[in-house]
Every structure is written in structure tokens, then in C-alpha cells.
């Protein structure tokens, strides 16, 4: 099965470098990014779209759904919950450590990275036993980091720079 993972378009908390657990929609730039992505992927075949339940992902999915396929919502590909970090600048944490699979430090009430990865891995393990050919998935930077761990291994545990940029797409083969 081919998986096409897309990160949603830009939202203001991306622009301003903030942690955010609120359900924020795309900003003007994010809408333009999704429109541009729609043109780039128009020749990709997909059976349906699976989207995170957050507005920014659903809005992106609706914009790029050029083939007008069903969009299925799955809570397991929701972004990592920053908990009490929400609304704070990302600089309040050591970002390398925050996205290190082996780190033991806890930042406020943020979701544990191992639990977060396990949630995404559960989603991928379930997909693996389905008989789909091509699936377009719209999610988040953190989810793309978890995909990287699933498909490429944990290695040194450093995931800060293993995520997708806004409206970037990456193809995976799931067997």
C-alpha cells in the first residue's frame, strides 16, 4: 500500500512559533500552500483521505481533495498535545530534547513522546492489515516525525528535524 503523508498548511501558531493545543484553522498563507499542493498532487491516485480531526488538517484535506474522495477522520493522527505549554513560545523548551525519543525530562503536561508515537504506530499497524492501494493522509509535523520513526527507525532518538514542512508531502510504502 502506498501512503502519501501531507502536513497541513500554515496556521498562526506556526507563523509565530508557539505551542498550541487549540483547534486553529489555516491562515491565508496556509490556504495558498494547500492550493499549490493541490496542483502538485493532481496526478496522484488515492482511494480516500484520512485526516486528523483538527480543523487545519481537515481544511487542507478538503482543498487538496481534487478527486473528491471520501475523507475519514482518525483521532490517532492528531498532533502531539503540548498540554500546559499551549500558547507559549517554542523556545520555552529545549526543542532537541522535546523531540528526543529517549529524553526523560517532562515539559509541563505535554504528551509523552513515546505514548504519542505509539498512538501513531497503532494507526499504521491497523492500516497495514487493510486492503487499500493508495491512501492520502493529512496530519501534522509531529505525526510526520512519528512516521519517520516507524518507517526509518528510532536510531539516536532525535526527531526535531525529521518532520514535514507545511503542505509538504512524503510517500511511504506500507507492507
C-alpha positions in Angstrom: 0.0 0.0 0.0 1.2 3.5 -0.8 0.8 6.2 1.8 1.0 9.8 0.9 1.5 11.9 4.1 0.8 15.6 3.9 1.3 18.1 6.6 -1.4 20.7 6.9 -1.0 24.3 5.7 0.3 27.1 7.9 -1.6 28.3 10.9 -0.8 31.4 13.0 0.9 29.4 15.8 3.3 28.0 13.2 4.0 31.5 12.0 4.6 32.9 15.5 6.5 29.9 16.8 4.0 28.9 19.6 2.9 25.7 21.1 -0.8 25.3 20.6 -3.4 22.8 21.6 -6.4 24.8 20.3 -8.2 23.8 17.1 -6.8 26.5 14.9 -7.7 26.8 11.2 -5.4 27.7 8.3 -4.3 31.3 7.8 -4.2 32.9 4.4 -0.7 31.5 3.7 -1.8 28.0 4.7 -4.7 28.2 2.2 -2.4 29.3 -0.6 0.0 26.4 0.3 -2.8 23.9 0.1 -3.9 25.3 -3.2 -0.4 25.0 -4.5 -0.1 21.4 -3.2 -3.4 20.5 -4.9 -1.8 21.3 -8.3 1.4 19.3 -7.4 -0.5 16.1 -6.5 -3.3 16.2 -9.1 -1.9 13.1 -10.8 -1.5 11.0 -7.6 -4.1 8.3 -7.4 -5.7 7.7 -3.9 -8.6 5.7 -2.7 -9.6 8.1 0.1 -8.2 10.6 2.5 -7.6 10.0 6.2 -7.3 13.3 8.2 -6.5 14.4 11.7 -9.7 15.7 13.4 -8.1 19.2 13.8 -9.6 22.0 11.5 -6.2 22.8 9.9 -5.9 19.3 8.7 -9.5 18.9 7.6 -9.4 22.2 5.7 -6.2 21.2 4.0 -7.7 17.8 3.1 -10.8 19.5 1.6 -8.7 21.8 -0.5 -6.3 19.2 -1.9 -9.1 16.6 -2.5 -9.1 17.1 -6.3 -10.6 13.7 -6.9 -13.5 14.4 -4.5 -12.9 11.2 -2.5 -14.2 10.4 1.0 -12.4 12.0 3.9 -12.2 9.8 7.0 -11.3 11.4 10.4 -9.0 9.5 12.7 -8.1 10.8 16.1 -4.9 8.8 16.4 -3.2 11.2 13.9 -4.0 14.3 15.9 -0.9 16.4 16.8 1.1 15.7 19.9 -0.6 17.5 22.7 1.6 20.2 24.2 -0.6 20.4 27.3 0.3 23.3 29.6 2.9 24.6 27.0 0.0 25.8 24.9 0.2 29.5 24.0 3.9 29.7 25.0 6.8 30.3 22.6 8.5 27.1 21.4 11.8 28.5 22.9 10.5 27.7 26.5 11.7 24.2 25.8 14.8 22.6 24.6 13.4 21.6 21.2 16.0 18.9 20.6 15.0 17.4 24.0 11.3 17.9 23.5 11.5 15.8 20.3 14.1 13.3 21.6 12.5 9.8 21.9 14.9 8.9 24.7 14.7 12.1 26.7 13.5 11.7 30.3 12.6 15.4 31.0 8.9 16.2 31.2 7.7 19.6 30.0 4.6 20.6 31.9 1.6 18.3 30.9 2.8 17.7 27.3 2.0 14.3 25.9 4.9 11.9 26.3 6.7 11.3 23.0 6.7 7.5 23.4 2.9 7.4 24.0 2.4 9.8 21.1 4.5 7.6 18.8 2.6 4.5 20.0 -0.7 6.2 19.1 0.5 6.9 15.5 2.1 3.4 15.3 -1.3 1.9 16.3 -2.9 3.8 13.4 -0.2 2.5 11.0 -0.4 -1.1 12.2 -4.1 -1.1 11.7 -3.7 0.3 8.2 -1.2 -2.4 7.4 -3.8 -5.2 7.6 -6.3 -3.3 5.3 -6.6 -4.0 1.6 -6.1 -0.4 0.4 -3.9 0.6 -2.6 -3.2 4.3 -2.1 -4.1 6.4 0.9 -3.6 10.2 1.3 -3.1 11.2 4.9 -3.3 14.8 6.2 -1.8 15.3 9.6 0.9 17.3 11.4 4.6 17.8 11.8 4.7 15.6 14.9 2.8 12.9 13.2 5.3 13.1 10.3 8.1 12.6 12.9 6.3 9.5 14.2 6.0 8.2 10.6 9.8 8.7 10.3 10.4 6.6 13.4 8.0 3.9 12.2 9.5 3.6 8.7 13.1 4.6 9.2 13.7 3.6 12.8 14.3 5.4 16.1 18.1 5.5 15.7 19.5 8.2 18.0 16.0 9.3 19.0 16.4 12.8 17.6 13.3 13.8 15.7 13.3 17.6 15.7 14.4 17.8 12.1 12.6 14.7 10.9 9.2 16.4 10.4 7.5 17.7 7.2 7.1 21.4 6.5 3.7 23.0 5.9 2.0 21.3 2.9 5.0 19.1 2.2 4.2 15.5 1.0 6.1 12.3 1.6 5.4 8.9 0.1 5.8 5.7 2.1 5.3 2.0 1.2 3.4 0.1 3.9 3.6 -3.7 3.8 
